[in-house]
Amino acid sequence: MNLAAAVRAYLDDGTLPDLPVDHFIDGAFVAPAAGERLETFDPGLARPFLAVAAGTAEDVDRAVSAAQKAQRAWGRTKASERGAILMRAAMLLRAEAARFAFAESLDSGKPLQEAEGDVAGAARAFEYYAGAADKIEGETFPIGEAYLGYSVPEPVGVTAHIIPWNYPISTAARGVAPALAAGCTVVAKPAETTPLTMLMLAELLVRAGLPAGVCNVVAGTGPATGAPLVADPRVRHVTFTGSVPTGQGVMQAAARNVASVVLELGGKSPLIVLKDADLDAAADGVIGAIYENAGQICSAGSRLVVERAVHAALLGRVLERVRTLTIGHGLRRTTLGPLNSEAHLARVTAKVEAAKARGLTPLVGGAATADPETGAGWFFEATIFDDADAGDPLVQDEIFGPVLAVQVAEDTAHAAALANGTPYALVAGIYTRDFAAAHTLARDLDAGQVFINEYFAGGIEVPFGGNRQSGFGREKGFAAVRNYLRVKSVAARIG
C-alpha cells in the first residue's frame, strides 16, 4: 500500500482501501446473524465512512463455539510451532504496517505518526510473545527421594478480550499475543467505534498460519456483544481495558462463572517535577504525557505535580510548547488530533465547563474546537488549569482528554502526598537529577508503573497495570503470559 497516495485519495474524495466490514469467526469473515450494521466514524471529519457488522448474542455464541472447538488442538500444539506462527504474524504486520496505520488513524482519529508507532509496537509484541511461547516451563518439588513432584502449566482455555477505542491495535496485541503463546483460544470484542484493526489482525493471523477458530472477532456494541461474551460460561478468562464502572460489571459477570479477570481501568496519573530537574526535558515529558492521542490514554500524565521553586519556570516552558501544537485531521500528521466520538467530546466539554462554573480559569484552551482547515471534527483545545485544589474534580476525576491539572508541591514529601491523593494508581512519572530522591519516590508512590526522566519509558518487556481503582493484574512482560495459564501439580510415589 502506498500510504501517502491512500491518504490523499481519502482526504480528496473519500476513497478507501479494502477494509473489513464483517465479523471474523472460525477462520473467515462472516456477515452478522441479524443482518444489522453500525456506522464507524472518522473523528477528524465527524462523519461516517464505513458500516461494520453489528453483532448479537447469536454471533457471540458462534465465535465462542469456534474457539472452544479449536482449543484442544491449539493447546496441544508444540510451543515452538505456536511461537513460529506468532513470529510470522509479526513479520506480516510489519510488511503491512501502512495499511494498518491508515485504518487505525482513520478509525480512532489519532495522528498518523502515532498510529504508525502503535502498529510497530503491536508487531514487537508478537515478536516478544513468539519468543516466550517455548519458555513456559513447570517446576519440580523437593518432596523426598521416594516421590516425584512437578507442575505443568496449562492454557486456561477460551479467553475473551474487550478492547478499548483509544489504542485498538496496541491493546489487542498485548492481550491476544500472550494468550496465543500460552495455548489459549481468543474471542475479541473491539470497541464499537474502532473495530477495524482487530478484524484485520485476526485475518492476518490466519494468513500467518493460525488454525481456524483460534482467534475470532465479534464487532458490535457492549450490551449486544460484550455482555454475552463475558457472561458465557465457556469463557475461562477475561482481559478488559476500559472504564471503572464497566470493569466492575465485567468482573461481576465473570465471577458468576468463576472465570479469572485482568482489569486495566482508569487513571489520574501524576507527573512529578522536582526543583533540580532538567526543565526542558520535563516540559517535553509533560507535553507527551497529556497531549499524545489528545489525552485519551488511561496512563496519561493528567496531573503535573511541580515543586514551587520551579513552578513558574516549568509552566512557561510547557505553555511555549502548547502553542506549537497543530490541530487537524490525524491523517495529515498533525500533533493534536480529535477526540474519538461526539459523545466523548461532550463528556470532556462538560467536565471543563463545570470547572469554569466553579470559578476556575484555564491558562490556555478550555473549549471544543474544529479542524481549522475543514471546520469539522470532534476536537478539544490543549487545556491547562494551574494550581488546582487537591479535592477538585479536575484533580480527582479522569477526564480522558487534553486537559492538564497543575498541583504545586512545597517539597518532595508533599509531592508524594499529592501524587497519591486520588482513587487511581496506574502509573506515575518523576523528573529529577537526584538518584536517591527518584527511587525514594518510586518506592513511596502507589502506582503499578513508575517512569523516571522519561514519561512512557519502557516497552512490551515491562509489566503494566494498576492498583486500587485502576484495576489489577499485569499485562505486558512475561507476567502477561501467566494470566492465561493454570498450574497442574503432580505428586507421584516412585519408591
C-alpha positions in Angstrom: 0.0 0.0 0.0 1.3 3.5 -0.9 0.4 5.3 2.3 0.8 8.8 1.0 -1.4 8.1 -2.0 -4.1 6.4 0.1 -4.2 9.4 2.4 -4.5 11.8 -0.5 -7.3 9.8 -2.1 -9.3 9.5 1.1 -9.0 13.2 2.0 -9.7 14.3 -1.6 -12.7 12.1 -2.5 -13.3 9.6 0.3 -11.7 6.6 -1.5 -10.8 3.8 0.9 -8.6 0.8 0.6 -10.1 -2.6 1.2 -11.2 -2.7 4.8 -13.2 -5.4 6.7 -16.9 -5.0 7.4 -17.9 -8.4 8.9 -17.1 -10.5 12.0 -14.2 -12.9 11.8 -15.3 -16.3 13.0 -13.7 -19.8 12.6 -11.1 -18.5 10.1 -13.3 -16.4 7.8 -15.2 -13.2 7.6 -18.9 -13.8 8.2 -21.9 -11.5 8.0 -23.8 -10.7 11.2 -26.6 -13.1 12.0 -29.2 -10.4 12.4 -28.0 -8.5 9.3 -27.5 -5.3 11.2 -24.7 -2.8 10.7 -23.1 0.0 12.7 -21.6 3.1 11.2 -18.0 3.8 12.1 -17.0 7.4 12.1 -14.0 9.5 11.0 -13.5 11.7 14.1 -11.4 14.2 12.2 -14.4 15.0 9.9 -17.2 13.9 12.2 -18.8 11.7 9.5 -19.3 8.0 8.9 -17.0 6.3 6.4 -17.9 2.6 6.7 -20.7 0.3 8.0 -19.5 -2.7 10.1 -21.2 -5.7 11.4 -23.4 -5.2 14.5 -23.2 -8.4 16.5 -25.7 -10.1 18.7 -25.6 -12.9 21.2 -26.0 -15.4 18.3 -22.8 -14.1 16.8 -21.0 -14.4 20.1 -22.2 -17.9 20.6 -20.9 -18.9 17.2 -17.5 -17.3 18.0 -17.2 -18.9 21.4 -18.2 -22.3 19.9 -15.4 -22.0 17.3 -12.9 -21.1 20.0 -14.0 -23.9 22.2 -13.7 -26.4 19.3 -10.2 -25.2 18.4 -8.9 -25.1 22.0 -7.8 -28.7 22.5 -5.7 -28.9 19.3 -4.2 -25.4 19.8 -3.4 -26.0 23.4 -1.5 -29.2 22.5 0.3 -27.6 19.5 4.1 -27.7 20.1 5.1 -24.5 21.8 7.8 -23.7 19.2 5.2 -24.0 16.5 2.9 -21.6 18.2 5.9 -19.2 18.5 6.7 -19.6 14.8 3.2 -18.6 13.9 3.3 -15.5 16.1 6.7 -14.6 14.6 5.2 -14.8 11.1 2.4 -12.6 12.2 4.9 -10.0 13.4 6.6 -10.1 10.0 3.3 -9.7 8.2 2.3 -6.9 10.4 5.5 -5.0 9.7 5.1 -5.7 6.0 1.5 -4.3 6.0 2.1 -1.6 8.6 1.0 1.2 6.2 -2.5 -0.3 5.8 -2.9 -0.9 9.5 -1.7 2.6 10.4 -4.1 4.1 7.9 -7.0 2.2 9.3 -6.0 2.9 12.9 -5.6 6.7 12.4 -8.8 7.0 10.4 -10.9 4.9 12.8 -9.5 6.3 16.1 -8.7 9.9 14.9 -5.1 9.8 16.3 -2.3 11.4 14.3 -0.9 9.1 11.6 2.6 9.1 13.1 1.2 7.9 16.5 -0.8 5.1 14.7 2.5 4.1 12.9 4.1 3.8 16.3 1.2 1.7 17.6 1.4 -0.7 14.7 5.2 -1.1 15.2 4.6 -1.7 18.9 2.0 -4.4 18.1 4.5 -6.1 15.8 7.0 -6.0 18.6 4.5 -7.6 21.0 4.0 -10.5 18.6 7.8 -10.9 18.4 8.2 -10.9 22.1 5.5 -13.5 22.8 6.7 -15.6 19.9 9.9 -15.9 21.9 8.0 -16.5 25.1 5.9 -19.4 23.8 8.6 -22.1 24.3 9.9 -20.6 27.6 6.7 -21.6 29.5 8.0 -24.2 32.0 6.9 -26.1 35.1 8.8 -26.8 38.3 9.9 -29.7 40.3 9.2 -30.0 44.1 11.6 -31.5 46.7 9.1 -33.8 48.4 11.5 -36.7 49.2 13.5 -39.3 47.3 10.6 -41.7 47.2 8.5 -39.2 45.3 8.5 -37.2 42.1 6.7 -33.8 42.3 6.3 -31.5 39.4 4.0 -28.8 37.9 2.6 -28.5 34.4 1.4 -25.1 33.1 -1.7 -25.5 31.0 -3.7 -22.9 29.0 -6.8 -21.8 30.8 -9.0 -22.3 27.7 -11.2 -19.8 25.8 -10.3 -16.2 26.6 -12.3 -13.0 26.0 -10.7 -9.7 25.1 -12.6 -6.5 25.5 -10.6 -3.9 23.5 -10.9 -0.1 24.1 -11.2 2.6 21.4 -8.2 4.6 22.4 -5.4 2.1 21.5 -7.1 -0.6 19.5 -4.2 -2.4 17.8 -1.8 -1.9 20.8 -4.3 -3.2 23.4 -5.3 -6.1 21.2 -1.7 -7.2 20.6 -0.7 -7.1 24.3 -3.6 -9.4 25.2 -4.1 -11.6 22.2 -0.4 -12.4 21.6 0.4 -13.8 25.1 -2.9 -15.7 25.1 -2.0 -17.4 21.9 1.5 -18.0 23.1 0.1 -19.8 26.2 -2.1 -22.0 24.0 -5.4 -20.3 24.6 -8.0 -19.5 22.0 -9.4 -16.0 21.7 -12.7 -14.2 21.2 -12.1 -10.5 20.9 -14.7 -7.7 21.1 -13.3 -4.4 19.7 -14.9 -1.1 20.7 -17.9 -0.3 18.6 -16.2 3.0 17.4 -12.9 1.3 16.4 -13.5 -2.2 15.1 -11.2 -2.2 12.1 -7.7 -3.2 13.1 -8.7 -6.1 15.3 -10.7 -7.5 12.4 -7.7 -7.0 10.2 -5.4 -8.6 12.8 -7.5 -11.8 13.1 -7.3 -12.3 9.3 -3.6 -11.6 9.3 -3.1 -14.3 11.9 -4.8 -16.9 9.8 -2.5 -16.0 6.9 0.4 -16.4 9.3 -0.7 -20.0 9.9 -3.1 -19.7 12.9 -5.7 -22.5 12.7 -9.3 -21.6 12.1 -11.2 -20.8 15.2 -8.2 -20.0 17.4 -8.8 -16.2 17.1 -12.3 -14.8 16.5 -13.6 -11.3 16.4 -17.2 -10.1 17.0 -17.9 -6.5 16.3 -20.8 -4.6 17.9 -21.9 -2.7 21.0 -21.0 -3.5 24.6 -24.6 -4.6 25.6 -25.2 -6.6 22.5 -21.9 -8.4 22.2 -19.6 -7.6 25.1 -22.1 -8.6 27.8 -23.0 -12.0 26.4 -19.3 -12.7 25.7 -18.1 -12.1 29.3 -21.1 -13.9 30.7 -20.6 -17.1 28.6 -19.6 -20.0 31.0 -17.3 -21.4 28.3 -15.0 -18.3 28.6 -12.4 -19.0 31.3 -10.6 -15.7 31.4 -11.5 -12.1 30.5 -9.0 -9.4 29.8 -10.7 -6.0 29.9 -9.5 -2.4 29.3 -12.0 0.4 29.9 -13.8 2.4 32.5 -14.2 1.6 36.2 -18.0 1.1 36.1 -17.8 -1.2 33.1 -14.9 -3.1 34.6 -16.9 -3.7 37.7 -19.7 -5.1 35.6 -17.3 -7.4 33.7 -15.9 -8.6 37.0 -19.3 -9.4 38.3 -20.3 -11.3 35.2 -17.0 -13.3 35.2 -17.4 -14.1 38.9 -20.7 -15.9 38.2 -18.7 -18.4 36.1 -15.6 -18.3 38.4 -13.6 -17.1 35.5 -10.4 -15.1 36.0 -10.1 -11.5 35.0 -7.4 -8.8 34.3 -8.8 -5.3 34.6 -6.9 -2.3 33.3 -9.2 0.6 34.2 -8.9 4.4 34.7 -6.1 6.7 35.8 -5.3 10.1 37.0 -1.6 9.8 36.9 0.8 12.3 38.3 4.0 13.6 36.6 6.2 14.9 39.4 8.9 17.5 38.7 11.3 18.3 41.4 13.3 21.5 41.7 16.6 20.1 40.4 15.1 18.5 37.3 16.1 19.3 33.7 13.2 21.6 33.0 13.3 21.4 29.2 13.2 17.6 29.3 10.4 17.8 31.9 8.4 20.2 29.7 8.8 17.8 26.8 7.7 15.0 29.0 4.6 16.9 30.2 3.5 17.6 26.6 3.8 14.0 25.5 2.2 12.7 28.7 -1.0 14.7 28.3 -1.4 15.6 24.7 -0.4 12.3 22.9 -3.6 10.8 21.5 -5.4 14.0 22.6 -5.0 12.9 26.2 -7.2 9.8 25.6 -4.8 7.4 27.5 -5.5 5.6 30.7 -1.9 6.3 31.8 -1.9 9.9 30.6 0.1 12.3 32.9 -3.0 14.3 33.5 -1.7 15.9 36.7 1.5 17.9 36.8 2.9 18.0 40.4 5.7 20.5 40.5 7.8 21.9 43.3 7.0 25.6 43.9 10.6 26.7 43.3 10.4 25.8 39.6 6.6 26.1 39.1 6.7 29.3 37.1 9.8 28.4 35.0 8.4 25.0 34.1 4.9 26.2 33.3 6.4 28.9 31.0 8.2 26.2 29.0 5.1 24.0 28.8 3.0 26.9 27.6 5.6 27.6 24.9 5.3 24.1 23.6 1.5 24.0 23.8 1.4 26.9 21.3 3.3 24.9 18.8 0.7 22.1 18.7 -1.2 21.8 15.5 -4.9 20.8 15.4 -6.2 18.8 12.5 -7.1 15.5 10.9 -4.9 12.7 12.0 -4.1 11.6 8.5 -2.3 14.9 7.9 0.2 14.1 10.7 -0.9 16.9 13.0 0.2 16.9 16.6 -3.2 17.2 18.3 -5.9 15.0 16.8 -9.6 14.8 17.5 -11.5 13.1 20.3 -12.8 9.7 19.3 -16.6 10.4 19.2 -19.1 13.1 19.5 -20.3 11.7 22.8 -16.8 11.7 24.3 -16.3 15.3 23.2 -19.5 16.2 25.0 -18.2 14.5 28.2 -14.8 16.3 28.1 -16.5 19.6 27.4 -19.0 19.1 30.2 -16.2 18.5 32.7 -14.2 21.6 31.7 -17.3 23.7 31.7 -18.1 22.5 35.2 -14.7 23.6 36.3 -15.2 27.0 34.8 -18.6 27.2 36.6 -16.7 26.6 39.9 -14.6 29.7 39.2 -11.5 28.0 37.7 -10.0 29.7 34.6 -7.7 27.8 32.2 -4.3 29.3 31.4 -4.8 28.1 27.8 -7.5 26.3 25.9 -10.7 25.2 27.6 -13.1 24.8 24.7 -14.2 22.5 21.9 -13.0 23.5 18.5 -12.7 22.2 14.9 -10.1 21.5 12.3 -9.1 24.9 11.0 -8.7 23.5 7.5 -12.1 21.9 7.2 -14.2 23.4 10.1 -15.2 19.9 11.0 -14.3 17.2 13.5 -14.5 16.5 17.3 -11.6 18.5 18.6 -10.8 20.0 22.0 -8.2 22.6 22.7 -5.0 21.7 24.6 -6.0 22.9 28.1 -4.2 23.7 31.3 -5.6 24.6 34.7 -3.0 25.9 37.2 -2.7 25.4 40.9 -5.7 23.2 41.2 -7.0 22.3 44.7 -6.3 18.6 45.7 -10.0 17.9 46.2 -11.3 19.5 43.0 -12.8 17.2 40.4 -10.2 18.3 37.9 -7.7 16.5 40.1 -9.8 13.7 41.3 -11.7 12.6 38.2 -10.5 11.1 35.0 -11.3 13.5 32.1 -9.7 11.4 29.3 -8.9 14.4 27.1 -6.2 17.0 26.6 -6.7 18.7 29.9 -3.9 19.1 32.4 -4.3 20.0 36.1 -1.3 21.5 37.8 -0.6 21.0 41.5 2.1 22.9 43.4 4.2 21.0 46.0 6.3 22.5 48.7 8.8 19.7 48.8 9.4 16.1 47.8 7.3 14.7 50.6 4.4 17.0 49.7 4.8 15.9 46.1 4.4 12.3 47.1 1.3 13.0 49.1 -0.3 14.9 46.3 0.6 12.2 43.8 -1.1 9.5 46.0 -4.1 11.7 46.6 -6.6 10.2 44.2 -8.5 6.9 44.0 -6.4 5.8 41.0 -2.9 4.2 41.0 -2.0 3.3 37.4 1.4 5.0 36.6 3.5 7.9 37.8 6.3 10.0 36.3 9.3 11.6 38.1 11.7 14.2 36.7 14.8 14.8 38.9 18.6 14.7 38.8 18.7 13.2 42.3 19.0 9.4 42.1 18.1 8.9 45.7 15.0 11.1 45.5 13.9 9.4 42.3 14.0 5.9 43.8 12.6 7.0 47.2 9.6 8.4 45.4 9.3 5.3 43.2 9.2 3.3 46.5 6.6 5.6 48.1 4.2 6.2 45.2 1.2 3.9 44.8 1.4 3.0 41.2 1.7 0.0 39.0 4.5 1.5 37.0 6.8 4.4 37.6 8.7 6.3 34.9 11.9 8.2 35.8 13.1 11.1 33.5 11.0 9.9 30.5 7.3 9.5 30.6 6.0 6.3 28.9 9.5 4.8 29.2 9.8 1.0 28.7 8.1 -1.3 26.2 6.4 -4.7 25.8 9.1 -6.2 28.2 7.9 -4.1 31.2 4.7 -5.3 33.1 1.9 -2.8 33.1 -1.2 -2.5 35.2 -2.7 -0.6 38.1 -3.7 -0.7 41.8 -6.9 0.4 43.6 -9.5 1.9 41.1 -7.0 1.5 38.3 -7.6 -2.3 38.4 -5.5 -5.3 39.0 -3.4 -7.9 37.1 -0.5 -7.1 34.8 -0.2 -7.1 31.0 3.0 -6.9 29.0 6.2 -8.7 30.0 6.3 -12.4 30.8 3.8 -11.6 33.6 1.1 -11.4 30.9 1.6 -15.0 29.9 0.8 -16.1 33.4 -2.7 -14.6 33.0 -3.5 -17.3 30.5 -2.1 -20.3 32.4 -3.3 -22.6 35.1 -1.0 -24.8 37.1 -1.5 -28.6 37.5 0.6 -30.2 40.2 1.6 -33.9 40.1 2.9 -35.9 43.1 3.9 -39.5 42.5 5.3 -42.2 44.8 8.1 -43.8 42.9 9.9 -45.8 45.6 
